[in-house]
Amino acid sequence: MKIQQQSTGETTDFEFGGMYVDGQWRASGTGRTDLVRSPFDGRLIAEVPRGDASDVDAAIAAARRVHRDGALPLSRRIAILDTAAALLRDRAEEFARAIALECAKPIKTSRGEVSRAVDTFTFAAAEARTQSSSTVPVDAVASGEGKLAWTMRVPVGIVAAISPFNFPLNLVVHKIAPAIAVGCPTVLKPASQTPVSALLLARLLHDAGLPAGWFNVVTGGGSEVGVPLSTHPDVAYVTFTGSPGVGWGISEAAPRKKVRLELGSNAPLIIDENADWQAAADAAAFGGFVQAGQSCVSTQRIFVHRAHVAAFTERLKERVEALVVGDPLDESVDVSAVISLAEAERIESWIAQATDAGATLVTGGARDGAVVTPTILSDVTRDMNVQCQEIFGPVVTIVAVDDIDEAIEQANDSDFGLNAGVFTDDLAHALHAIERLEFGSVYINDAPTVRVDLQPYGGVKDSGNTREGPHYAMQEMTELKFVTLRPAG
């Protein structure tokens, strides 16, 4: 789908008739557009509308209309989710290419994201099939004699979904599929850098039979679209994935709404004395550098028992230097660009700050445009940005520890608490770590860079306040209604 853009003379890879509101493609109320370019080479991918509060109002009006008309029948919602999964499977290569282009995720990794999104639709459909009410034995007290009582889950209302750039398809589906399953209309603001996958998804859901008004996509920036969307008085539920500063700001600005946040992390990986440190090094080579480290659960801080640290570091260095860096459309590439030149320059500066303060550069550290060479740092201290902040780039740190307790203490010394990984062959140490680690998920003999799409996914502290996954999101997107019935006569 290529069109000629008069403004630049360039061709685009994807064409849309505008943003998607009330089942129609429409231009922005501003009349302005944004150019979406590849972070890797700057090629023009798409031209999309730059929305504002008037577009948010139009999308909310459509969602409000369908919500007042009542939820679609459950059988129809299930059919739409099943059809969406099938269509996404059929269109997998189109979506994978869009992801690879708009966020520079290697094509083989992008295909994995599409496959996961198919699963997310499928899990939501399965959960929709098992929704049920429960009886309450009110006749256990005298005032309840002669009555029947039960609870039921009802849609919370209009959902405002704000998604990040790093998983531009699957994290959107994690917000939209549960909403469809429970009967909530949704207005989505995708990340400004990666709107293409979301607009393709709007087209797919239209083809899957989702009626107008139930899913709306308003493209644009955070202040122009995200703020009026999250604070709109008709929005009942906000689901946000992104940075802690923005997320907690939304929560403070909308205190009377359900605001559910999935935020950042600087995920730790612990390698115990009694552990398969070779397997741990191989897991870290994947977990620290998949999609250039731009994942909330990317392996970042690695704590290795002093007995293994030298051998572990050498093996990890070998594995990391074998990673192929380059064009995301190249089938052989493992690591490509980060999302922008500005982010690449920030990552480069954090590496330089660390080495200037005494850290050892084991490998990597170079930058070419928005591509940062996969980097390992050792001899880091707790106050370095690469250790205490979320780097969100292809960088890991290695710290030697004397025992499992020291590793747990340092892992917990963080503002974040999303995922943690522990490699150990000692069951007592594993159970001790599970109990002591202050994280939403703990993975034994695996890297923390793991998410199974049906799990309860989320964290504590500055990592957020929610648990995603279709079953858990569906619970949060509904309210519990209690009903009693006294039979007539």
C-alpha positions in Angstrom: 0.0 0.0 0.0 2.1 2.9 -1.2 1.0 6.5 -1.9 2.8 9.6 -2.9 3.1 12.2 -0.2 3.0 15.7 -1.7 4.6 17.2 1.4 7.8 15.3 1.2 7.9 13.6 -2.2 8.5 10.3 -0.4 6.4 7.2 -0.6 4.9 5.5 2.4 4.7 1.8 3.2 1.2 2.1 4.8 -1.8 4.3 3.9 -4.7 5.0 6.1 -7.7 7.3 5.5 -7.1 9.0 8.8 -7.7 8.0 12.4 -10.4 5.4 13.2 -13.4 6.9 15.0 -16.9 5.5 15.1 -16.2 3.0 12.4 -14.9 5.6 10.0 -11.5 6.9 8.8 -11.4 10.6 9.5 -8.9 13.5 9.4 -7.9 15.2 12.6 -9.7 18.2 13.8 -6.4 20.0 13.6 -6.0 19.2 9.9 -2.3 18.4 10.7 -0.5 15.1 10.2 2.6 13.5 11.6 5.2 11.5 9.6 6.1 8.1 11.0 9.7 7.2 10.2 11.8 4.1 10.8 14.2 4.6 13.8 16.8 2.5 11.9 17.1 4.4 8.6 14.6 7.2 8.6 12.5 5.9 5.8 8.9 7.2 5.7 6.5 4.5 6.8 3.2 6.4 7.1 1.5 9.7 7.5 -1.1 9.8 10.2 -3.4 12.5 11.7 -2.3 14.6 14.6 -5.3 14.5 16.9 -6.4 16.8 19.6 -9.2 17.1 22.2 -11.9 17.5 19.6 -11.0 14.1 18.2 -11.0 12.6 21.6 -14.5 14.1 22.2 -15.7 12.5 18.9 -14.3 9.1 19.9 -15.7 9.3 23.4 -19.1 10.3 22.0 -19.1 7.2 19.8 -18.1 5.0 22.7 -20.7 6.6 25.0 -23.4 5.9 22.5 -22.7 2.2 22.2 -22.2 1.8 25.9 -25.6 3.3 26.6 -27.1 0.9 24.1 -25.8 -2.0 26.1 -23.0 -4.6 25.6 -23.0 -6.8 22.6 -24.4 -10.3 23.2 -21.7 -12.5 24.7 -21.8 -15.0 21.8 -21.1 -12.2 19.4 -18.2 -10.9 21.4 -16.7 -14.3 21.5 -17.1 -14.7 17.7 -15.4 -11.3 17.1 -12.4 -12.3 19.3 -12.1 -15.7 17.6 -12.4 -14.1 14.1 -9.8 -11.4 15.1 -7.3 -14.2 16.1 -7.9 -16.0 12.8 -7.5 -12.8 10.7 -4.3 -11.8 12.6 -2.9 -15.2 12.0 -3.6 -14.8 8.3 -2.2 -11.3 8.2 0.8 -12.0 10.4 3.5 -11.0 7.9 1.9 -7.6 7.2 1.8 -6.9 11.0 5.3 -8.2 11.6 6.7 -6.0 8.8 4.8 -3.0 10.3 6.3 -3.6 13.7 9.8 -4.1 12.3 9.6 -0.8 10.4 8.0 1.4 13.0 10.0 0.4 16.1 13.0 -1.3 14.5 12.2 -4.6 16.2 14.0 -7.4 14.2 11.6 -9.1 11.9 12.0 -12.5 13.5 11.2 -10.9 16.9 8.3 -9.0 15.4 6.8 -12.3 14.1 6.9 -13.5 17.7 5.0 -10.5 18.9 2.3 -11.1 16.3 2.0 -14.8 17.4 1.7 -13.6 21.0 -1.1 -11.2 20.0 -3.0 -14.1 18.4 -2.7 -16.0 21.7 -3.9 -12.9 23.6 -7.1 -12.7 21.5 -7.5 -16.5 21.9 -7.1 -16.3 25.7 -9.6 -13.5 25.9 -12.2 -15.5 23.9 -11.6 -18.4 26.2 -12.1 -16.3 29.3 -15.3 -14.8 27.8 -16.7 -18.3 27.5 -16.2 -19.0 31.2 -17.7 -15.8 32.6 -20.2 -16.7 35.3 -22.2 -15.4 38.2 -22.1 -16.8 41.7 -24.9 -17.4 44.2 -24.8 -15.8 47.7 -26.6 -17.8 50.5 -28.5 -14.8 51.9 -31.0 -17.1 53.5 -28.2 -17.9 56.0 -29.6 -14.9 58.0 -33.2 -14.4 58.9 -33.6 -11.2 56.8 -32.6 -13.2 53.7 -35.2 -15.9 54.1 -37.2 -16.5 51.0 -34.8 -14.6 48.8 -32.5 -15.7 46.0 -29.2 -13.7 45.6 -26.3 -13.7 43.2 -23.4 -11.6 41.9 -22.7 -10.7 38.3 -19.9 -8.8 36.5 -20.9 -5.8 34.5 -18.8 -3.6 32.2 -17.1 -0.7 34.1 -17.7 1.7 31.2 -15.6 3.4 28.6 -11.9 2.4 28.6 -9.1 4.8 27.7 -6.1 2.8 26.6 -2.7 4.4 26.2 0.0 2.1 24.8 3.8 2.2 24.5 6.1 1.9 21.5 8.0 -1.2 22.4 5.1 -3.7 21.8 2.9 -1.7 19.5 0.6 -4.7 18.7 0.5 -7.1 21.6 0.3 -4.5 24.4 -2.6 -2.9 22.5 -4.3 -6.3 22.2 -3.8 -6.8 26.0 -5.9 -3.7 26.5 -8.5 -4.1 23.7 -9.2 -7.9 23.8 -10.3 -8.0 27.5 -12.4 -4.9 26.9 -14.2 -6.5 24.0 -14.7 -9.7 26.0 -16.5 -7.9 28.9 -18.4 -5.4 26.7 -16.5 -2.2 27.3 -16.0 0.3 24.4 -12.5 1.6 24.0 -10.6 4.6 22.8 -6.9 4.0 22.1 -4.1 6.4 22.0 -1.1 4.5 20.5 2.4 5.7 21.0 3.2 8.6 18.7 6.3 6.7 17.3 4.4 3.5 16.5 0.7 4.1 15.4 0.8 1.9 12.3 0.2 -1.4 14.1 -2.8 0.1 16.0 -4.4 1.4 12.8 -3.9 -2.0 11.1 -5.6 -3.5 14.1 -8.5 -1.1 13.8 -8.9 -2.3 10.2 -8.7 -5.9 11.3 -11.3 -5.6 14.0 -13.6 -3.9 11.6 -13.2 -6.9 9.3 -13.8 -9.2 12.2 -17.3 -7.7 12.7 -16.8 -5.3 15.7 -19.5 -2.7 15.2 -18.7 1.0 15.0 -18.0 2.8 18.2 -16.6 -0.1 20.2 -13.0 0.5 19.2 -11.6 3.9 18.3 -8.1 5.0 17.6 -7.0 8.7 18.1 -3.4 9.3 17.0 -1.4 12.2 18.3 0.8 13.3 21.2 0.5 12.9 24.9 -0.6 16.5 25.8 -2.9 16.8 22.8 -4.6 13.4 23.0 -3.4 11.5 26.1 -4.3 14.1 28.7 -7.8 14.9 27.4 -8.5 11.2 26.9 -7.4 10.1 30.4 -9.1 13.0 32.2 -12.4 12.9 30.1 -15.3 12.8 32.5 -17.0 10.0 30.6 -14.0 7.6 30.8 -14.4 5.1 33.7 -11.2 3.1 33.3 -7.7 4.1 32.2 -5.1 1.5 31.2 -1.6 2.9 30.7 1.7 1.3 29.9 4.8 3.5 29.9 7.0 5.6 32.1 6.4 6.0 35.9 6.4 9.8 35.7 3.7 9.9 33.1 1.7 7.0 34.6 1.6 8.3 38.2 0.8 11.8 36.8 -2.3 10.3 35.0 -3.3 8.7 38.3 -3.1 12.0 40.2 -5.0 13.8 37.5 -7.9 11.3 37.5 -8.3 10.3 41.1 -11.9 9.2 40.7 -11.3 6.8 37.9 -9.9 3.3 37.9 -6.3 4.0 36.7 -4.3 0.9 36.0 -0.6 1.3 35.4 2.1 -1.0 34.0 5.4 0.9 34.3 9.1 0.4 34.2 11.8 -1.7 35.8 15.5 -2.5 35.9 15.0 -6.2 36.1 17.6 -8.2 38.2 19.0 -11.7 37.4 20.6 -13.6 40.2 23.1 -16.4 39.6 23.6 -18.4 42.8 26.7 -20.4 43.8 24.7 -23.7 43.2 23.5 -22.8 39.7 23.9 -23.6 36.0 25.8 -20.4 35.3 26.3 -21.4 31.6 22.6 -21.6 31.1 22.2 -18.3 33.0 24.7 -16.6 30.7 22.9 -17.9 27.6 19.5 -16.6 29.1 21.1 -13.2 29.8 22.4 -12.9 26.3 18.8 -13.1 25.1 17.1 -11.4 28.0 19.3 -8.3 28.0 19.3 -7.6 24.3 16.1 -8.8 22.7 14.5 -5.8 20.9 17.6 -3.8 21.9 16.8 -4.0 25.6 13.6 -1.9 25.2 11.3 -4.0 27.4 10.0 -3.3 30.9 11.4 -6.7 31.9 14.7 -6.6 30.0 17.5 -8.2 32.0 19.6 -5.3 33.3 21.2 -5.9 36.6 23.0 -9.3 36.9 24.2 -10.4 40.3 26.7 -13.4 40.0 28.2 -15.4 42.8 31.9 -14.5 43.1 32.9 -18.1 42.4 31.4 -17.9 38.9 31.7 -14.2 37.9 34.8 -14.4 35.8 33.7 -17.5 33.8 30.1 -16.1 33.5 31.3 -12.8 32.2 33.5 -14.4 29.6 30.7 -16.7 28.4 28.2 -13.8 28.3 30.7 -11.7 26.4 31.1 -14.4 23.8 27.3 -14.8 23.4 26.7 -11.0 23.1 29.5 -10.4 20.6 27.9 -13.1 18.4 24.6 -11.2 18.2 24.0 -9.8 14.7 23.3 -6.0 14.7 21.7 -4.2 11.7 18.6 -3.7 9.6 15.4 -5.0 11.3 14.1 -6.4 8.0 17.2 -8.6 7.7 16.3 -12.2 8.8 19.6 -12.7 10.5 19.6 -9.6 12.7 19.2 -10.0 16.5 19.5 -6.3 17.5 18.6 -3.2 15.7 18.1 0.5 16.5 16.5 1.9 19.6 13.4 4.0 19.1 15.1 7.3 18.4 18.4 9.1 18.0 17.8 11.0 21.3 17.3 7.7 23.2 20.5 6.3 21.6 22.4 9.4 22.7 21.0 9.1 26.2 22.1 5.5 26.5 25.5 6.3 25.1 25.9 9.1 27.7 24.9 6.7 30.6 27.6 4.2 29.5 30.1 7.0 29.3 29.1 8.3 32.8 29.5 4.8 34.2 33.0 4.2 32.7 34.1 7.7 33.7 33.1 6.8 37.3 35.1 3.5 37.3 32.9 0.9 35.6 34.7 -1.5 33.2 33.4 -1.8 29.6 33.5 -5.5 28.9 32.2 -5.1 25.4 30.1 -2.8 23.2 29.5 0.8 24.0 29.6 2.2 20.5 26.8 4.1 18.7 26.0 4.5 15.0 22.9 6.7 14.6 20.2 5.1 16.7 22.0 1.8 16.9 23.8 1.1 20.2 26.2 -1.9 20.2 25.1 -4.5 22.8 27.0 -3.5 25.9 28.2 -5.3 29.1 29.5 -3.3 32.1 31.1 -4.6 35.2 32.5 -2.9 38.4 29.4 -0.7 38.6 28.1 1.0 41.7 24.6 1.3 43.0 24.4 5.0 42.3 25.2 4.8 38.6 22.3 5.5 36.2 23.0 2.1 34.5 22.3 0.4 37.8 19.7 2.4 39.7 17.6 3.6 36.7 15.8 1.8 33.9 18.2 2.1 30.9 15.7 0.8 28.3 18.5 -0.1 25.9 21.0 -2.9 25.0 23.1 -2.7 28.2 23.5 -5.1 31.1 25.6 -4.8 34.3 27.5 -7.5 36.2 28.0 -7.3 40.0 29.9 -10.0 42.0 28.1 -11.1 45.2 29.2 -13.4 48.1 25.9 -15.2 48.7 22.2 -15.3 47.9 21.2 -12.9 50.6 23.5 -10.2 49.3 22.1 -10.7 45.8 18.5 -10.5 47.1 19.3 -7.3 49.0 20.9 -5.6 46.0 18.1 -6.8 43.7 15.5 -5.2 46.1 17.5 -2.0 46.3 15.4 -0.5 43.5 12.4 1.8 43.0 11.0 -0.9 40.7 9.6 -4.3 41.3 8.3 -6.0 38.1 10.2 -9.2 37.3 13.2 -10.9 38.9 15.1 -14.1 37.8 17.1 -16.5 39.9 19.3 -19.3 38.7 19.9 -21.9 41.5 19.9 -25.6 42.0 19.3 -25.2 45.7 15.6 -25.6 46.5 16.0 -23.8 49.9 17.6 -20.9 48.2 14.9 -20.8 45.5 12.1 -20.7 48.1 14.0 -18.1 50.1 14.4 -15.9 47.0 10.7 -16.3 46.2 9.7 -15.1 49.7 12.2 -12.3 49.9 12.3 -10.7 46.4 10.0 -7.7 46.2 8.7 -8.2 42.7 5.4 -9.0 41.0 6.9 -12.1 39.3 9.9 -14.3 40.2 11.3 -16.8 37.7 13.4 -19.6 39.0 16.1 -20.8 36.5 15.0 -18.3 33.9 15.8 -14.8 33.0 13.3 -12.1 34.1 12.6 -11.2 30.5 9.6 -13.5 30.4 5.9 -12.9 30.0 3.4 -15.6 29.2 0.3 -13.8 27.9 -2.2 -15.5 30.2 -0.2 -14.9 33.4 -1.0 -12.1 36.0 1.6 -9.6 34.8 2.5 -6.5 36.7 4.6 -5.2 39.5 5.0 -3.3 42.8 6.5 0.0 43.8 7.2 2.2 40.7 6.5 -0.7 38.4 2.8 -0.1 38.7 -0.5 -1.1 40.3 -2.1 -3.7 38.0 -2.0 -7.3 36.8 -2.6 -7.7 33.1 -3.5 -10.9 31.3 -7.0 -11.5 29.9 -8.5 -13.1 33.0 -7.1 -10.5 35.4 -7.8 -7.5 33.1 -11.4 -8.6 32.6 -11.9 -8.7 36.3 -10.6 -5.1 36.6 -12.7 -3.9 33.6 -15.9 -5.0 35.3 -17.8 -4.1 38.5 -19.4 -6.5 40.8 -23.2 -6.2 40.9 -25.2 -7.8 43.7 -28.8 -8.9 43.0 -31.5 -10.3 45.2 -34.8 -11.7 44.1 -37.9 -12.3 46.3 -40.2 -14.6 44.3 -43.6 -13.1 43.8 -46.4 -14.6 45.9 
